Amino acid sequence: MDLVGGGPSSALIERDLSYVGRSPRQAQATADSDASPEAVWAVLIDHRRWPEWFGPALVSCEPTSAQESGVGATRVVGLRGGAAIAERFIAWDEGELWAFTGTAAKPKVFASLVEQAELHRLPGDRTRITYTMAFEPAGLLRFGGPLLAGGISRALKSALRNLARRAEEAAGPTVGRS
C-alpha cells in the first residue's frame, strides 16, 4: 500500500463512530467561534485549505475520491517529515458532525484512529467546535500514550482557535457584532 509521496505504508484497523467512546486513548479540544456553524463548517470541509489553519505539523490535505464530502469520501493528510495518513469518512451530518477512520499510515504511529468534529450552535449564532481524536498507539508508542495524547490535545486546541478565527474572517465584518 502506498500513500501520497510514495513509500510503503501500513494498514490501520478501521473503526466505526462508536470507537470515540471506547478507544484506549483520546485527545480532545474545544473552541468557540463568533462565526455561525455554517461558516465554521464551510472552512472545516475545505480539505485542501487545512494547512492554512491547522498548524505547522499538517502540510497537505488532499481528497482522494471522486466524492470529496460525505460518508465514504477519502483523503490523505500529509504531515511534516513525510508522514501521511489515509482517511475515510464514516459520519457526515451536514453542518453538525463529521468523523473519519484512519485506513493507512506511514510510519505506523497508530494501530487505530477515529477523529470526530462536532459543531454546536451557541446563542448569538456563534459556534462551539469540539474535536476528538480517538486512537490506539502502535508498537512501542503505546507506552507513551498519555504523553502523546497530551501533545495532540495541545495541537488540537491551537488548530481549533485557528479554525474559529478563519471562519470569523470568512464570514465577514458583521461577525461578533450584536
N, C-alpha and C positions, 0 to 999 in steps of 0.2 A: 504494500500500500504506500502510495506517495502523496505528500501534501505539496502545496504551493512552494516552490523553491527547490524541489527535488529532495532526494534522500529518503531513506526508509522512515516509516512511522509505525506506531503500534496501535492496534485497535483498543478502544476502551470498552468497558461493559456499559452498554446503553441502558438507561434507566427511564422510568416514566416520572410524571409530576409528583407522585407520592414520595419519591426519594428525598424531596426537600425536607420532609418531616422526619425522615428516618436515617439520614446519612450519618456516617461516623464523624464528620467534621462539617462545620458551617462557618461561613464568613458573611456578615451582613452589614449593610449601611443604609441610612435613611437621610433624605434631604428634602426640604420644602422649597418650592419654586413659586414665584409670583405669577408665573405663566399658567394657562389653563391646561388641563390634562391633554387636550387635543394638540396644543403647541408642544408639550413635552413629548407626546407620542410621536409627532412628526420628526423630531430630532432623533429619538430613540430608534426608529425604524429606518433611518437613513444610514444603512450599513457602511457605505464607502466613506462617510464623513466621521466615523467613530474616532479615528486617530486625531482629529482636530480637538476633541474634548476629553477623551477617556484618560489620557495621561501618557507619559513617555514610554511605558512598557509596551503599549499597543502600537504597532507600526502600520498595520493594514487590516482591513475587514472587507472581504470580497464575497458576494453571493456566488454560489457555485451551481445553482439550479435555475431552470428557466423561470420558475415562480420564485420571486425574491422574498415574498412575505407569505405568512400563513403556515399552518401545520404542514410539516413535510419539507418546507423550504430548507436549503442548506447554505452554509457559508464556511469560509476558512478565515480564521483570525491569525495574523502574523504578529509575533512578539519579538521584542528586541533580542538580539543574539541568535536569530534564526529559528527560534522555536515556533511551532504552529499548532493550532487546534482546529480540527474539523468539527462542525456543529450541525445538528438537525433540530429544527423547531418541533416541539411536542405539545405546545399550547399557544394559542393566539386568540385572545379576546380583544378585538379592536378597541384601542383607547384605554384598556384597563390592565391587561396582563399578557405577557409572553414568557415562554420558557423554552430552553433547548437542552438537549443532552449532548455531551461530547461523544464523538464517534471514533476519533483517532487523534493521536498527538505525537509530536516529535519535539524533544525527547518525551518519554512517557513519565510525566510528573504525577498524573492521576490514573488510578485504576477505573474510577467512575467520576462523572461530573454532570451536574444539572445546575443551570443558572436560571433564575427567575426574576423578572422585573414586574413590579406592581405599581399602578398609579391610582391614587385616591383623591377625589375632588375635595378640596377644603373650602370653607366659607370664603367668599370674595373671588370665586373662580380661580383659586390657587390650587396647587397640586403637591401632594406628599408622594415622593418616589421612594420605594423600598426595593432594594436589590439584594437577593440572597444567592449565595454560591454554596451549593451542597456538594461535597466531594469526599472521596477516599483517596488519600495519597498513595502513590505507587512505591513499591520497593522500600528502600531504607528511609525514604521521606516520611513514611508513616510514623516514625519515631519523633519527627519534628512537627507533627500535625498541629499542635496548639500554636507553635510559633508561626507556622505557615498561615494558619487561619487569621492570626492577629495581623500579620503583614498584609494579607489580602484585604482584610476589613479596612485597614487604613487607606489602601489604594482605592478601594471602592468608595469610601467617604469622599475623597478628593474628586474622583470621577463624577460622582453624583452632584457635587457642588458645581462642577463644570457643566454638566448636563443641564442643571437648573438655570444657570446663567445663560447658556446658549439658547435655551428655549425662550427665556425672557427677551433676549436680544432679537430673536427671530420674530417674536410676537409683536414687537414694535414699542413705540414710546408710551402707549397707554397702559401697559402692564404695570401693576403695582400702584396705580392711582385710583383712589376711590372717589 
